[in-house]
């Protein structure tokens, strides 16, 4: 068992590595306008006006609420929950103003709101990959880790991710700058008359659809393959919530999934959205208290957190895990609790 003093020292060492990685990953200019920047805006992946609706004493739970790593805190303050630093303050205030409005979020999103959300999702992933690339370098230097096949493979995958996100960033930037309409397919939008206990905004990649067919091949590492993404938003509001999902109309890889999804009723759709998040995302934010919280978080952890990384297994088992991932949605447990149901509500709407 790690003694308290050892745990404190280990946390300090890890934080030092992460801070150094962030320092190296820091850019010298705003990614949008190109203005030289020394102090970037602390942008939030989920708008603060949304996070505040599920905070308790200024805190929310996040991924480590599920995995409970002793070297990390079990909650985060609002100012540090889901942040990235790639924009100057002026661009951050300007680029997301249409959708970062609690009143506008109560209605179906406009074209410009979807474009702003997509842009932010891409910037979050770019920022994350920049830091991960540098973290790998910092750890190799700090611990004199010799380069090996797996490490080089991981570097290549992250660089391919940066290429894909860079391509997607330029496409979305063109939509916003040229005010191009009807660029996205709003696959689902629903307003709920209670406050859900989870907040999320981000993009996910579906490997397999509801029939076990490949959607976007995350295991194709060729330079010509561009991984396509699906955007999901779970926004708890003051007395209501909105849940929606969309993708770029040019990303036809999701057309078949869209048809399959639309054959489900609303309850099944909400459960599936939650299921996708549990499997594919690490950026969910949870309320620290809501009905049946411990039970449902334990269920999520038991089913999803233990899934091994396909890049860390032997070649003999790699195909097995790829197949398991491909059929995950087709053979999902339809009895799995749906965190978006009213019984888990952080707060019921008051009349």
C-alpha positions, 0 to 999 in steps of 0.5 A: 500500500502506498504511504501518504508521503509516497503518494504525494511525491508521486502526484508531484512527479506526475504533475511536473511531467504533465506541466512540462508537456503542456509547456512544450505543447504551448503555441506562440500564436492563436490558432484562429487569428494568428495573433502572437499570444503569451497567455491563452484563454482558458477555454472550456469544452463544455460551456461554463453556463452548462457546467454550473447547473450540475456543480456542487460547491464548485466541483464536478466529477470526471473520468477519474471518478470512474477509474479512481487513480490514487495519483489524481483527484476524484473531482475538478473545479469548474475552472479546470474541468474540460479546458484547452488553450489554443485561442486568444481571449478575443477569438474565444469570446467571438467564435462561440458566442452564438451557442454559449447562451443558456437561452439559445440552448433551449431551442434547436441549434442553428447552422452557425451553432453547430459549426461553433460546437464542431469547431470547439470539439476539434480544438479540444482534440488538437490540444489533447494530442499536442500535449500527449505527443509531448508527454510521451517525449518528456517521459522518454527523456525523464526515465531514459525509456528506449524507443520500441515498436509499440512506442513508435506505433503510438507516436505514429497514431497520434501524428495521424490523429493530428493530421485528421483533426487538422484537416477537419479544423480547416473544413470547419473554419471554412464553414464559419468564415464563409457562413456556409449553411446546411453543412451538418446533419442534425441526427437527434435533438431532444429537450428533457424536462429535468436536469440530467446529472452529466454534461458532455460536449465532444466528438466520438468515432464509431468503429461499428454501427448497430448492425456490426458494419464498420463506420470509420476504420480507426485501425486503418493507419494509412496516410490516406484514411481520414477518421470521421467523427460524430458530435454529441452534446449533453447540456443540463440547463437550469430546469431542463436539458437538451441532448443532441447529436450531429455530423458533417453531411459530407461524412457519409460513413455515418449515413447508414448508422443514421438510418439505423438510429432513427428506427429506435424510439426516443428512450432507446436513442437516449440509452444508446447515446449514453452507451456510446459515451461510456465506451468512447469518451473520457471527457464526461462531467458528472454531478457529485450527487444524484439519485443512484449515483454510486450504483450507476457509476460502478456499473459504467466502470465495470463494463467499460473501463476494463476494456484493454487498449488494442495497441497494448495487446499481443498480435494473437489477441488484437483481432479478437479485441477489434472484433469485440469493438466492432460488434459492441453496439450491435450486441450492447446490453439493452438493459444497461441503465440509461443515465439520461432517464428521469430517475437519475435526474440531478434536479426535476423541473419545478412547476 
